[in-house]
Amino acid sequence: MYKIGDYIIYGNSGVCKVVDYMQPDDMEGKQTYYVLSPLSARGSTIFSPVDNQKVYMRPVISREEAEALLEGIPDYEDMEIVEVRAQEQQYKDIIKNYDCTEFLRFIKALYERKKSREAIGRKITALDEKYLILAKGSLLNELSIALDMEVDEVDQLLADRILSAERQA
């Protein structure tokens, strides 16, 4: 059970803060619920059973894990993007699995695609742009909590690390 004040990953809502517990009086069985505040939708509240098996929940990565993730950028294998017809399903699976390393590999791959398209005078596709924003937003929120930094600072740090890794390659 998570404690009040903990940050967790909650399904597609991303990073949420556990702000309270509650046991609704009108509920049979007196099940305990988390009261969650999503970072991506400030002002909204999520109520989730503590023993929820249907929605993916895990703690936000630790500072050490976040630092190791960023330091490992040059060593991550390039992610292969599948053919056009299967891309959206691949992208949805990456977002759904909420794995920081996969997010990072995915973001790197989309940056590469964007760069190569710009080199021939084309823009990034709408599908790539949509999922780049989703993956990057999710990863940046989690890293900002883990590293105790503002999202903009983490965004700059991530961009610098990816650029540095490209130069080393």
C-alpha positions as CSV (number, residue, x, y, z in Angstrom):
1,M,0.0,0.0,0.0
2,Y,1.3,3.4,-0.9
3,K,1.6,6.2,1.7
4,I,0.1,9.6,1.6
5,G,2.6,11.8,-0.3
6,D,4.0,9.0,-2.4
7,Y,4.2,9.5,-6.2
8,I,3.0,6.6,-8.3
9,I,2.4,5.8,-11.9
10,Y,-1.3,5.1,-12.4
11,G,-2.4,3.6,-15.7
12,N,-2.7,6.1,-18.5
13,S,-2.9,9.0,-16.0
14,G,0.9,8.9,-15.5
15,V,2.4,10.3,-12.4
16,C,-0.1,10.8,-9.6
17,K,0.4,11.9,-6.0
18,V,-1.4,9.9,-3.2
19,V,-3.2,12.6,-1.3
20,D,-5.4,10.6,0.9
21,Y,-7.3,7.3,1.6
22,M,-11.0,7.0,1.9
23,Q,-13.7,4.4,2.7
24,P,-17.0,5.5,1.3
25,D,-19.8,5.0,3.9
26,D,-22.3,3.8,1.3
27,M,-20.0,1.1,-0.1
28,E,-20.5,-2.5,0.9
29,G,-17.4,-4.2,2.2
30,K,-15.8,-0.9,3.2
31,Q,-13.1,-1.1,0.5
32,T,-10.3,1.4,0.9
33,Y,-9.6,3.8,-2.0
34,Y,-6.6,5.9,-2.9
35,V,-7.3,9.5,-3.6
36,L,-4.9,10.4,-6.3
37,S,-4.0,13.8,-7.9
38,P,-2.6,13.4,-11.4
39,L,0.3,15.8,-12.3
40,S,-0.9,15.9,-15.9
41,A,-4.4,17.1,-15.1
42,R,-4.0,19.4,-12.1
43,G,-7.2,19.9,-10.2
44,S,-8.7,16.5,-11.1
45,T,-9.0,13.6,-8.7
46,I,-8.9,9.9,-9.2
47,F,-10.4,7.4,-6.7
48,S,-8.9,3.9,-7.1
49,P,-9.3,0.8,-4.9
50,V,-6.1,0.1,-3.0
51,D,-6.2,-3.5,-4.3
52,N,-7.0,-2.5,-7.9
53,Q,-5.7,-5.3,-10.2
54,K,-7.1,-3.8,-13.4
55,V,-5.0,-0.6,-13.6
56,Y,-1.2,-0.6,-13.8
57,M,0.3,1.0,-10.7
58,R,3.9,1.3,-9.6
59,P,6.1,3.7,-7.6
60,V,7.9,6.4,-9.4
61,I,11.5,5.4,-10.1
62,S,14.1,6.5,-7.5
63,R,16.7,9.2,-8.0
64,E,19.4,6.6,-8.5
65,E,17.3,4.8,-11.2
66,A,16.6,8.1,-12.9
67,E,20.3,9.1,-12.9
68,A,21.3,5.6,-14.2
69,L,18.6,5.9,-16.9
70,L,20.0,9.2,-18.1
71,E,23.6,8.1,-17.9
72,G,22.8,5.0,-20.0
73,I,21.5,6.9,-23.0
74,P,24.6,6.3,-25.2
75,D,24.3,2.6,-24.5
76,Y,20.7,2.0,-25.4
77,E,20.1,0.1,-28.6
78,D,18.2,2.0,-31.2
79,M,14.6,1.1,-31.3
80,E,13.3,-0.1,-34.7
81,I,10.0,1.4,-35.7
82,V,7.8,-1.1,-37.5
83,E,6.1,-0.6,-40.9
84,V,3.5,2.2,-41.2
85,R,0.5,0.0,-40.8
86,A,1.6,-1.4,-37.5
87,Q,3.2,1.8,-36.1
88,E,0.3,3.0,-34.0
89,Q,-0.1,-0.3,-32.3
90,Q,3.6,-0.4,-31.5
91,Y,3.4,3.2,-30.1
92,K,0.3,2.4,-28.0
93,D,2.0,-0.6,-26.5
94,I,5.0,1.5,-25.6
95,I,2.8,4.1,-23.9
96,K,0.7,1.4,-22.1
97,N,3.7,-0.5,-20.7
98,Y,5.1,2.7,-19.1
99,D,8.7,1.5,-19.0
100,C,11.2,4.4,-18.6
101,T,13.9,2.7,-20.7
102,E,11.5,2.0,-23.5
103,F,10.2,5.5,-23.4
104,L,13.8,6.8,-23.7
105,R,14.6,4.4,-26.6
106,F,11.3,5.4,-28.3
107,I,12.0,9.2,-27.8
108,K,15.5,8.7,-29.3
109,A,14.1,6.8,-32.3
110,L,11.5,9.5,-32.9
111,Y,14.1,12.2,-32.6
112,E,16.1,10.4,-35.2
113,R,13.1,10.0,-37.5
114,K,12.3,13.7,-37.1
115,K,15.9,14.7,-37.9
116,S,16.1,12.5,-41.0
117,R,12.8,13.8,-42.3
118,E,13.8,17.4,-41.7
119,A,17.1,16.7,-43.6
120,I,15.0,16.0,-46.7
121,G,12.6,19.0,-46.2
122,R,9.7,17.0,-44.6
123,K,8.0,17.4,-41.3
124,I,7.5,14.7,-38.7
125,T,4.3,12.7,-39.2
126,A,1.3,13.6,-37.0
127,L,1.3,10.1,-35.5
128,D,5.0,10.4,-34.6
129,E,4.4,13.9,-33.1
130,K,1.4,12.7,-31.1
131,Y,3.2,9.8,-29.5
132,L,6.5,11.7,-29.0
133,I,4.5,14.3,-27.0
134,L,2.8,11.5,-24.9
135,A,6.0,9.5,-24.2
136,K,8.1,12.6,-23.5
137,G,5.5,14.1,-21.2
138,S,5.2,10.8,-19.2
139,L,9.0,10.4,-18.9
140,L,9.6,14.0,-18.1
141,N,7.0,14.0,-15.3
142,E,8.5,10.9,-13.7
143,L,12.1,12.1,-14.0
144,S,11.1,15.5,-12.6
145,I,9.7,13.8,-9.4
146,A,12.6,11.4,-9.2
147,L,15.3,14.1,-9.7
148,D,13.4,16.8,-7.7
149,M,13.7,19.1,-10.7
150,E,11.3,21.2,-12.8
151,V,10.0,19.5,-15.9
152,D,11.6,22.2,-18.1
153,E,15.0,21.5,-16.5
154,V,14.6,17.8,-17.0
155,D,13.5,18.4,-20.7
156,Q,16.7,20.3,-21.3
157,L,18.9,17.7,-19.5
158,L,17.3,14.9,-21.6
159,A,17.8,16.9,-24.8
160,D,21.4,17.6,-23.9
161,R,22.1,13.9,-23.1
162,I,20.5,12.6,-26.3
163,L,22.4,15.2,-28.3
164,S,25.7,14.2,-26.6
165,A,25.0,10.5,-27.2
166,E,24.4,11.3,-30.9
167,R,27.8,13.0,-31.1
168,Q,29.5,10.0,-29.5
169,A,28.0,7.6,-32.0
